[in-house]
Every structure is written in C-alpha cells, then in structure tokens.
C-alpha cells in the first residue's frame, strides 16, 4: 500500500487541547467549548477539513499562545461535528500525520501556525524491529485479555496492522494506563524503533500490575 503524501496548508489552524494526545491513525471524539476553538471549527470549509491538534503544556491556561503548546502535534481531519445542548461541540477527529509547529502566525480569532510534516524515522524492516513488533503485539494482547475496560476485538486488530509505525501509534492511543506526558513523549519519538522500546517497557509494567491485581483478587 503506497503512503499518501499530504500537504500541510501554509497557514494551518491549530486546535490547542488539554490532557489529550491525538495519534496518527486514531479517531477521537473531542468536546470543544472555547470560543476560539469553536471559531476555528466553524471556519473550516470544503470536504478536507484539516487542522493541527496540539497539546497544551499546562492544561489550566485558558487562552494559550504559541509558547504554551508542545512543539509536536498531529495533522487531523474533522469527520463530523455534533452540537450539544450546552452549546459545546463534539468534533470527531482523525489523526493523519505527526507535525512540527515551526512558527505561530496569529492568535485571532484562533491560533494559526506554519507547520511541517514529521515522518517516521528508522522504520526499515529488520529482524530486530520484527521481534520488537511481535513482542509489543503479544504484550498488548495479554493486557487486553486481562483488562475489563478494553474490548477483546483489539487483540485481533493489533495483529492485523503490518506497519510497525502505525502499530505503535495504535497501541499508544489505545492503552488507557498511559498518562498524557507519556503519550506526548511517544508522539515526539520519531524513531519507530525507540517508540517500540518505550511501549515494550510500558506494557511490561502494565502486565505486572494486572497480574498483581489478579493475585490480590484471588486471595
């Protein structure tokens, strides 16, 4: 399957998000309430509603500027917007690619920036990467099998993803035990190999916690 080469608009609208990291390949419902964010969503036209989703450094800041955001986010597409009775909107976003925010171009009525695509690095297939990928898949399947909050369908889903980069992003976005800081670190890890190594560590810890939980419940 050939990879789609996307073009980032010269002035990319940026949606700052709190305690949330969107990964390429993931689809996420995102509640939006800030005036600037609603103005951004209302400005998107055409079939390709493209924007950048970037996490805030401090979720408490109400009107973030460029220095309040992480330098790496995700190019995303808006699939659907649902207006809630309280006036907020839930936007259904699909992550497309990693982006680096190079320069903030304006703040009103919403943030706009110059950004560039950040491709995966070191994803050439070799025996070490294949072994890492298999290990992550197996650990993830074990964690899913033991978790009451994760659907068993995820076990077969993770086995059907051939690309190591895509698979690591799938696990990163699906694993509920990862906090925002770790997710952001994984988003900023452009080397697929290093991303896999980090996930290996996190999944091993998660498996140990779930085994301990089972033992305590059995006693």
C-alpha positions in Angstrom: 0.0 0.0 0.0 1.6 3.3 -1.0 1.7 6.0 1.5 -0.4 9.1 0.9 1.8 12.3 0.7 -0.1 15.1 2.4 0.3 18.8 2.0 0.1 21.0 5.1 -1.7 24.3 4.4 0.7 27.3 4.7 -1.5 28.7 7.5 -2.6 25.7 9.5 -5.4 26.3 12.1 -4.2 25.0 15.4 -6.6 23.5 18.0 -5.0 23.5 21.4 -6.1 20.6 23.6 -5.8 19.9 27.3 -4.6 16.5 28.7 -5.2 14.9 25.2 -2.8 13.5 22.6 -4.2 12.5 19.2 -2.1 9.9 17.3 -1.9 9.4 13.6 -4.5 6.7 12.6 -6.6 7.3 15.7 -10.2 8.6 15.6 -11.2 10.6 18.6 -14.4 12.5 19.8 -13.2 15.8 21.2 -15.5 18.1 23.2 -14.9 21.7 22.2 -16.1 24.7 24.2 -13.7 27.6 23.9 -14.8 30.5 21.7 -11.5 30.5 19.8 -11.8 26.7 19.2 -15.4 26.9 18.1 -14.4 29.8 15.7 -11.7 27.5 14.3 -14.1 24.6 13.6 -16.7 27.0 12.1 -14.1 28.4 9.7 -13.2 25.0 8.2 -14.6 24.6 4.7 -14.7 22.0 1.9 -14.5 18.3 2.2 -11.0 18.2 3.6 -11.4 20.0 7.0 -7.8 19.9 8.0 -6.3 21.3 11.2 -3.4 20.8 13.7 -4.2 19.3 17.1 -1.5 20.3 19.7 -1.5 19.6 23.4 -1.0 22.4 25.9 2.0 22.4 28.2 -0.3 23.5 31.1 -4.0 22.4 30.8 -5.1 25.2 33.1 -4.3 28.0 30.7 -7.5 29.4 29.1 -6.1 31.3 26.1 -2.9 29.5 25.1 -0.3 31.2 22.8 2.5 29.6 20.9 4.8 29.2 23.9 2.0 27.4 25.8 2.0 24.5 23.4 4.1 21.4 22.7 6.2 21.7 19.6 4.9 18.5 18.1 1.2 17.7 17.3 -0.9 15.9 14.8 -2.3 16.9 11.5 -6.0 15.9 11.7 -9.2 15.8 9.7 -12.6 16.7 11.0 -15.1 14.0 10.0 -18.2 15.2 11.9 -19.3 17.8 14.4 -22.2 17.3 16.8 -23.7 20.3 18.7 -24.6 19.5 22.3 -27.5 21.1 24.2 -25.0 23.1 26.4 -23.6 24.9 23.3 -20.4 22.9 23.2 -19.5 20.9 20.1 -18.1 17.4 19.9 -15.7 17.1 16.9 -14.8 13.7 15.6 -11.2 13.9 14.5 -9.0 11.5 12.6 -5.2 11.8 13.2 -3.3 11.8 9.9 0.4 12.6 10.5 2.8 14.0 13.0 3.6 17.7 12.6 6.2 20.1 14.0 5.0 23.6 14.7 7.6 25.9 13.2 6.2 29.3 13.8 2.9 30.8 15.2 1.5 33.2 12.6 -1.5 34.6 14.6 -3.8 34.3 17.5 -7.1 35.9 16.5 -9.8 34.6 16.1 -7.9 31.4 16.6 -4.3 30.1 16.5 -2.7 29.7 13.1 0.8 28.3 12.5 3.4 27.3 9.9 3.9 23.6 10.5 5.6 20.8 8.6 5.1 17.0 8.4 7.4 14.9 10.6 7.8 11.4 9.0 8.7 8.3 11.0 12.4 7.5 11.2 14.2 4.2 11.4 11.3 2.1 10.3 13.3 -0.1 7.9 12.2 -3.7 8.5 14.9 -5.9 10.0 14.8 -8.9 12.4 15.2 -6.7 15.5 12.3 -4.5 14.6 10.2 -7.5 13.7 11.0 -9.1 17.0 10.1 -5.9 18.9 6.9 -5.5 17.0 5.9 -9.1 17.8 6.7 -8.6 21.5 4.6 -5.4 21.7 1.7 -7.2 19.9 1.8 -10.1 22.4 2.2 -8.0 25.5 -0.7 -5.8 24.3 -2.9 -8.8 23.7 -2.1 -10.1 27.2 -3.0 -6.7 28.7 -6.3 -6.5 26.7 -7.2 -10.1 27.7 -6.8 -9.1 31.4 -8.5 -5.7 31.2 -12.2 -5.3 31.9 -12.3 -1.9 30.1 -10.7 -3.0 26.8 -12.6 -4.7 24.0 -11.3 -8.2 23.1 -11.6 -7.1 19.4 -8.4 -5.1 20.0 -6.4 -8.3 20.2 -7.1 -9.2 16.5 -7.0 -5.5 15.5 -3.4 -5.1 16.7 -2.3 -8.3 14.8 -3.7 -7.0 11.5 -1.5 -3.9 11.5 1.6 -4.6 9.3 3.3 -1.2 9.6 5.4 -1.0 12.8 4.9 2.8 13.0 1.2 2.5 12.7 1.0 -0.3 15.1 3.0 1.6 17.8 0.6 4.6 17.3 -2.4 2.3 17.7 -1.1 0.8 21.0 -0.1 4.3 22.2 -3.6 5.7 21.6 -5.5 2.6 22.9 -3.7 1.8 26.2 -5.6 3.5 29.0 -2.8 3.3 31.6 -0.6 5.8 29.6 -0.7 9.3 31.1 -0.7 12.4 28.9 3.0 13.1 29.5 4.0 9.6 28.3 1.6 9.8 25.3 3.2 13.2 24.3 6.7 11.6 24.6 5.6 8.8 22.3 4.2 11.3 19.8 7.5 13.1 19.9 9.5 9.9 19.4 10.0 9.9 15.7 12.1 6.7 15.7 9.8 3.8 15.3 12.3 1.5 17.0 12.6 3.7 20.1 8.8 4.1 20.2 8.5 0.3 20.2 11.2 0.0 23.0 9.2 2.5 25.2 6.0 0.6 24.6 7.7 -2.6 25.5 8.6 -1.1 28.8 5.2 0.4 29.5 3.3 -2.8 28.5 5.6 -5.0 30.7 4.8 -2.7 33.7 1.1 -2.9 32.9 1.2 -6.7 32.6 2.9 -6.9 36.1 0.2 -4.6 37.6 -2.6 -6.6 36.1 -1.0 -9.9 37.3 -0.7 -8.4 40.8 -4.3 -7.3 40.7 -5.4 -10.8 39.8 -3.4 -12.3 42.6 -4.9 -9.9 45.2 -8.4 -10.7 43.9 -7.8 -14.4 44.1 -6.6 -14.3 47.7 
